[in-house]
């Protein structure tokens, strides 16, 4: 990405092992993230051309001398933060705050044919075997959007008997619906005004659709919950309006799980003091959930790959960005 | 309180039963709260004279026709929010957000000889018998400062094996130390630069004292915790500096329990997104904890009444406010 709106597919230097804990993988599929649209739309500054992409699944080609558990030939999935998975923070389940974390992206861009993954043993999880082609989109989804939606639902404490509302109908929001369903939520309210996304939300387990937004959206959630608000609300957008919509849709004592990358969001003391909500979120520690998510996909219990409604060859990545920017596509899968 | 700094003890109309769910109690003791200092110092506007006080323990004198479980002659304790204790929010443990809550204070001021308590059945908890005089300060403490410190420690998820830091050395902060100890915390770091308060903190179970504040205070907590931060931090002040000190002293995945009434506090998205902390707090649902706290006091397991380091007759209330304002007293008990 050279500038907002300017995505080009170019030949760059081949990735290579830089540290003995690295691995090189050949991507089976990659994709465009909702968060890639922030710089695309000019909301994040671009000072030099960016190698884009942080969602990946593929075959290990080469590993560094200190890599133990990951071997060439394995099909692996990793998250957008490389983590050692052994430090105290990782062991507590917050691998995206690992003391040795490295953000994938510039150093190991995934919108490519091959990429370098640091801390391979801690970061990558191998599938039970090389998957058939039809499983690849779902496995790729686990790399970020599913893992992020799942974390949102976990942070919001979605559970049996609870009413869960989801703010945001992008891939993460839709997969938060799927996650809440898997976590046993009784009632799942998807907030969306786009028909195709509403359909997918219902398909993933939503029981109600709310089209109102902002204060009206929060008021509608209260109406649907005896005036109390939802037990759990997942925020999957990242704007001031969506965050307040999430907080105001939550009952006292309820939980807001926020996973949209916050942009210029400011919470006043009163927003969190008198509301009695629990607030938790941030960059999802996808690594925590990968073994379970891979198992659910491998055994056919969930099909998160449905969020990919446009598939393009990697060299048409620019078309993919346009389709997502114009909301013609929920999420674009790129085949290298 | 007629104006900032202007507290007078005056004869007012006797409280009386206004609703069939009310009770009238004769106060055995009452006290001055740290939050009473906000209007005293001019931080909260005073548009008409305020009847002060929301912490109370005493003998029931009269109950309304619909009061079932509370009877005249009982010694009772209640919280600063009256609650029905039957609605869904109360049953979830958030009585201070009860759908029928009424704030004690103006309508039923506790810095008095007698007061009206609404929703008596839901609000008041009777002790096993009429306590001896030496137990009264501790039972009174349960009404707010102990219950609030306890909620802060619960919201911060203080538990065995954890390191808990407490920001604020007022009565609530000191009793959050006691609460963390009771909840089994392994290490408890009290942040205080006042010798008498440090002593009480150590007496209540603190294992470490940190005198630094703000960013330096947070940095010191990180130093003491292998660079990671505390698992649990209780915020018991309510200013921007103390709230940020609490957030920045917490490790990723850790919990901030904030119970200081927030004044002009603003959290930026980045303060809570990249830090991965859990944030929860607000007006403590003291009613949730009262039965357990009364039991701990009645059986002599805790002695929270130690926070009262000055006792005055009610008619010297103005002196009590001055002593707390000038930090000559941690907390002032008033005998009606």
Interface residues (C-beta under 8 A of the other chain):
Chain A: X88 X89 X92 X93 X94 X96 X97 X99 X226 X227 X228 X238 X243 X251 X252 X253 X258 X261 X262 X263 X264 X265 X266 X267 X268 X269 X270 X272 X273 X274 X275 X276 X277 X278 X279 X280 X281 X282 X283
Chain B: X88 X89 X92 X93 X94 X96 X97 X99 X226 X227 X228 X238 X243 X251 X252 X253 X258 X261 X262 X263 X264 X265 X266 X267 X268 X269 X270 X272 X273 X274 X275 X276 X277 X278 X279 X280 X281 X282 X283
